[in-house]
Amino acid sequence: MILTRKMIRTTASRLFCAMLVAMIAWGTAVPAHAADKGSKMTKRERVCLRNGNKLYEKKRYAEAEVEYRKALQANPSSEKAQFNLATALMRQGSVTAQQDDDKNPMKQAEGILTNLAKGAQDKQLRGKACYDLGNIAYGRQQYDQAVEFYKHALRCSPDDEQARHNLRLAQLKKQQQDKNQNQDKNKDKNKDKNQDKNQDKDKNQDQNKDKNQDQNKDQNKQNQDQNKQNQDKQNQQQQQGGMSQQNAEQVLKAMQDRERATQQRINAQQAQQQRHERQRTNKKW
């Protein structure tokens, strides 16, 4: 397969985005010994959290998800179990999948993290939820949202250097994105301007064409009227003069023919008379 320039640029852009996403550190599961503020952790909840964290560290995220769900069954209000479940789901999902795909674990994780970012009693856990939401937005190239989530994370945890690092990355990407959008906007604006200019040019050409056609039509009509006037004038002159030049020539020729015939008869009569006179002179008496 021959790679076009467009395909090469697209592939390079995807690889670059993948490298940047890889540079972003995702959140980790919260240890089971960190108890929720305002709530008492049950023994079953603690055991399930520990089992889930061990599986998570071994990158067995689907099995870890099962353990975190068991911990939620033991204590549905456990913020630690909710956050760890969202973390396991993120590892199984994809940020590039359709956001309305209910089967994508990333969508489920995003819903859990959003609730924690808004209402978690643990301020640090609230900051971790905002941090992970920022990573999700960054992976979708929604850099404006990523910037806001990282800022919220830093408000909750001012010493979070990773959140501060990701914030700088998101701000740089947002600036580049805004620049590209402005370039595309100017390009579209110039394209529309050229299209309007071409349309005006075509319109003027059509108007000039119609104008020339109308002028030619008027000129032809004037010529026809002039020819008709000349013909009427000639007919009128012929009626006033009695005959046309052609008729006059025909009459003149007829008169010449009659004069020639008359002259021939006169000559014939004179010749006959001369013969009679010679006969009388030559007669013997």
C-alpha positions as CSV (number, residue, x, y, z in Angstrom):
1,M,0.0,0.0,0.0
2,I,1.3,3.4,-1.0
3,L,1.2,5.9,1.9
4,T,0.1,9.4,0.9
5,R,1.3,12.5,2.7
6,K,-2.1,12.9,4.4
7,M,-1.9,9.3,5.7
8,I,1.7,9.9,7.0
9,R,0.6,13.1,8.8
10,T,-2.4,11.4,10.4
11,T,-0.3,8.5,11.6
12,A,2.4,10.7,13.0
13,S,-0.3,12.8,14.8
14,R,-1.8,9.7,16.4
15,L,1.6,8.4,17.5
16,F,2.4,11.8,19.0
17,C,-0.9,11.9,20.9
18,A,-0.3,8.4,22.1
19,M,3.2,9.4,23.4
20,L,1.7,12.4,25.2
21,V,-1.0,10.2,26.8
22,A,1.7,7.7,27.9
23,M,3.5,10.6,29.6
24,I,0.4,11.2,31.8
25,A,0.3,9.1,35.0
26,W,-3.0,7.6,35.7
27,G,-4.5,7.3,39.2
28,T,-3.8,4.3,41.4
29,A,-6.0,2.3,43.7
30,V,-6.4,3.7,47.2
31,P,-4.9,1.4,49.9
32,A,-7.5,-0.5,52.0
33,H,-6.0,0.8,55.3
34,A,-6.9,4.4,54.4
35,A,-10.3,4.5,56.0
36,D,-13.1,6.8,54.7
37,K,-13.7,9.9,56.6
38,G,-17.0,9.8,58.5
39,S,-17.6,6.1,57.8
40,K,-16.4,2.9,59.5
41,M,-14.9,0.2,57.2
42,T,-16.3,-3.3,57.7
43,K,-14.1,-6.4,57.8
44,R,-15.4,-7.8,54.6
45,E,-15.0,-4.4,52.8
46,R,-11.4,-4.2,54.0
47,V,-10.6,-7.8,52.8
48,C,-12.2,-7.2,49.4
49,L,-10.3,-3.9,49.0
50,R,-7.0,-5.6,49.8
51,N,-7.6,-8.5,47.5
52,G,-8.6,-6.1,44.7
53,N,-5.5,-4.0,45.2
54,K,-3.3,-7.1,45.0
55,L,-4.9,-8.0,41.7
56,Y,-4.7,-4.4,40.5
57,E,-0.9,-4.4,41.1
58,K,-0.6,-7.6,39.0
59,K,-2.6,-5.8,36.2
60,R,-5.4,-8.2,36.6
61,Y,-7.9,-5.4,36.3
62,A,-11.1,-7.4,35.5
63,E,-10.6,-9.6,38.6
64,A,-9.8,-6.5,40.7
65,E,-13.1,-5.0,39.5
66,V,-14.9,-8.0,40.9
67,E,-13.3,-7.5,44.3
68,Y,-14.1,-3.8,44.4
69,R,-17.7,-4.5,43.6
70,K,-17.8,-7.0,46.5
71,A,-16.5,-4.3,48.8
72,L,-19.3,-2.0,47.6
73,Q,-21.8,-4.7,48.4
74,A,-20.5,-4.8,51.9
75,N,-20.5,-0.9,52.1
76,P,-22.3,0.9,49.3
77,S,-21.2,4.3,50.6
78,S,-17.5,3.4,50.6
79,E,-15.7,6.2,48.7
80,K,-12.5,4.1,48.5
81,A,-14.3,1.2,46.9
82,Q,-15.9,3.5,44.4
83,F,-12.7,5.2,43.5
84,N,-10.8,1.9,43.2
85,L,-13.6,0.5,41.0
86,A,-13.4,3.5,38.7
87,T,-9.6,3.0,38.5
88,A,-9.9,-0.6,37.5
89,L,-12.6,0.2,34.9
90,M,-10.3,2.9,33.4
91,R,-7.6,0.4,32.9
92,Q,-10.0,-1.8,30.9
93,G,-11.6,1.0,28.9
94,S,-10.5,3.3,26.1
95,V,-10.6,7.1,26.0
96,T,-10.8,7.1,22.2
97,A,-14.0,5.0,22.2
98,Q,-17.4,6.7,21.6
99,Q,-18.6,8.5,24.7
100,D,-22.1,7.2,24.3
101,D,-20.9,3.6,24.2
102,D,-22.4,2.0,27.3
103,K,-20.3,-1.1,26.9
104,N,-17.1,0.9,27.3
105,P,-15.8,0.6,30.9
106,M,-14.3,4.1,30.6
107,K,-17.8,5.6,30.5
108,Q,-18.7,3.8,33.8
109,A,-15.5,5.0,35.4
110,E,-16.2,8.5,34.3
111,G,-19.6,8.5,35.9
112,I,-18.2,7.2,39.2
113,L,-15.4,9.8,39.2
114,T,-17.7,12.6,38.4
115,N,-19.9,11.8,41.4
116,L,-16.8,11.6,43.6
117,A,-15.4,14.9,42.3
118,K,-18.6,16.6,43.2
119,G,-19.5,15.1,46.5
120,A,-16.7,13.0,48.1
121,Q,-16.2,13.9,51.8
122,D,-12.5,13.1,51.5
123,K,-10.8,16.1,50.0
124,Q,-7.8,14.2,48.8
125,L,-10.0,11.6,47.2
126,R,-11.9,14.4,45.5
127,G,-8.7,15.7,44.1
128,K,-7.7,12.2,42.8
129,A,-11.1,11.9,41.0
130,C,-10.5,15.3,39.4
131,Y,-7.0,14.3,38.4
132,D,-8.3,11.1,36.6
133,L,-11.1,13.0,34.9
134,G,-8.4,15.4,33.6
135,N,-6.5,12.4,32.2
136,I,-9.7,11.2,30.5
137,A,-10.4,14.6,28.9
138,Y,-6.7,14.9,27.9
139,G,-6.9,11.5,26.1
140,R,-9.9,12.7,24.2
141,Q,-8.0,15.9,23.2
142,Q,-10.5,18.0,25.2
143,Y,-7.7,20.1,26.6
144,D,-9.9,22.9,27.9
145,Q,-11.7,20.5,30.1
146,A,-8.5,18.8,31.1
147,V,-7.0,22.1,32.3
148,E,-10.0,22.8,34.5
149,F,-10.0,19.3,36.1
150,Y,-6.2,19.5,36.8
151,K,-6.8,22.9,38.4
152,H,-9.5,21.4,40.7
153,A,-7.1,18.6,41.6
154,L,-4.5,21.1,42.6
155,R,-7.0,23.0,44.7
156,C,-7.7,19.8,46.6
157,S,-4.0,18.7,46.7
158,P,-1.7,21.7,46.2
159,D,1.4,19.5,46.5
160,D,0.4,17.1,43.7
161,E,3.3,17.6,41.3
162,Q,2.0,15.1,38.8
163,A,-1.3,17.1,38.5
164,R,0.8,20.3,38.1
165,H,2.9,18.6,35.3
166,N,-0.2,17.4,33.5
167,L,-1.7,20.9,33.8
168,R,1.3,22.4,32.0
169,L,1.0,19.7,29.2
170,A,-2.7,20.4,28.8
171,Q,-2.2,24.1,28.6
172,L,0.4,23.8,25.9
173,K,-1.8,21.4,23.9
174,K,-4.7,23.8,24.3
175,Q,-2.7,26.7,22.9
176,Q,-1.6,24.6,19.9
177,Q,-5.2,23.5,19.4
178,D,-6.5,27.1,19.5
179,K,-3.8,28.1,17.0
180,N,-4.8,25.4,14.6
181,Q,-8.5,26.2,15.0
182,N,-7.7,29.9,14.2
183,Q,-5.7,28.9,11.1
184,D,-8.5,26.6,9.9
185,K,-11.0,29.4,10.6
186,N,-8.9,31.9,8.5
187,K,-8.5,29.3,5.8
188,D,-12.3,28.7,5.6
189,K,-12.8,32.5,5.7
190,N,-10.5,33.0,2.8
191,K,-12.1,30.1,0.9
192,D,-15.5,31.6,1.4
193,K,-14.2,35.0,0.3
194,N,-12.7,33.6,-2.9
195,Q,-16.0,31.7,-3.6
196,D,-17.9,34.9,-3.2
197,K,-15.5,36.8,-5.4
198,N,-15.8,34.1,-8.1
199,Q,-19.6,34.2,-7.8
200,D,-19.6,38.0,-8.2
201,K,-17.3,37.6,-11.2
202,D,-19.5,35.0,-12.8
203,K,-22.5,37.2,-12.1
204,N,-20.9,40.2,-13.8
205,Q,-20.0,38.1,-16.8
206,D,-23.6,36.8,-17.0
207,Q,-24.8,40.4,-16.8
208,N,-22.4,41.6,-19.5
209,K,-23.4,38.7,-21.6
210,D,-27.1,39.5,-21.2
211,K,-26.4,43.2,-21.9
212,N,-24.5,42.4,-25.1
213,Q,-27.3,40.1,-26.2
214,D,-29.9,42.8,-25.6
215,Q,-27.7,45.3,-27.5
216,N,-27.3,42.9,-30.4
217,K,-31.0,42.3,-30.4
218,D,-31.8,46.0,-30.4
219,Q,-29.3,46.6,-33.2
220,N,-30.8,43.8,-35.3
221,K,-34.2,45.3,-34.8
222,Q,-33.0,48.7,-35.8
223,N,-31.4,47.3,-39.0
224,Q,-34.6,45.5,-39.8
225,D,-36.7,48.7,-39.2
226,Q,-34.2,50.7,-41.4
227,N,-34.4,48.1,-44.2
228,K,-38.2,48.2,-44.1
229,Q,-38.2,52.0,-44.2
230,N,-35.8,52.0,-47.2
231,Q,-38.0,49.5,-48.9
232,D,-41.2,51.5,-48.2
233,K,-39.4,54.6,-49.4
234,Q,-38.4,52.9,-52.7
235,N,-41.9,51.6,-53.3
236,Q,-43.3,55.1,-52.7
237,Q,-40.8,56.6,-55.1
238,Q,-41.7,54.0,-57.7
239,Q,-45.4,54.8,-57.3
240,Q,-44.8,58.6,-57.6
241,G,-42.6,58.3,-60.7
242,G,-44.9,55.9,-62.5
243,M,-42.4,53.1,-63.1
244,S,-39.2,51.6,-61.9
245,Q,-35.9,51.6,-63.6
246,Q,-36.4,48.1,-64.8
247,N,-39.8,48.9,-66.2
248,A,-38.4,52.1,-67.9
249,E,-35.7,50.0,-69.7
250,Q,-38.3,47.5,-70.9
251,V,-40.5,50.4,-72.3
252,L,-37.5,52.0,-74.0
253,K,-36.5,48.7,-75.6
254,A,-40.0,48.2,-76.9
255,M,-40.0,51.7,-78.4
256,Q,-36.7,51.0,-80.1
257,D,-38.1,47.8,-81.5
258,R,-41.2,49.5,-82.9
259,E,-39.0,52.3,-84.4
260,R,-36.8,49.8,-86.0
261,A,-39.8,47.9,-87.5
262,T,-41.2,51.2,-88.8
263,Q,-37.9,52.2,-90.4
264,Q,-37.7,48.7,-92.1
265,R,-41.3,49.2,-93.5
266,I,-40.4,52.6,-94.8
267,N,-37.2,51.3,-96.4
268,A,-39.2,48.5,-98.0
269,Q,-41.8,50.8,-99.5
270,Q,-39.1,53.2,-100.9
271,A,-37.3,50.3,-102.5
272,Q,-40.5,49.0,-104.1
273,Q,-41.4,52.5,-105.4
274,Q,-37.9,52.8,-107.0
275,R,-38.4,49.5,-108.8
276,H,-41.7,50.6,-110.3
277,E,-40.1,53.8,-111.5
278,R,-37.3,51.9,-113.2
279,Q,-39.8,49.7,-114.9
280,R,-41.7,52.6,-116.4
281,T,-38.5,54.2,-117.7
282,N,-37.3,51.1,-119.4
283,K,-40.6,50.3,-121.1
284,K,-40.6,50.6,-124.9
285,W,-43.3,52.8,-126.5
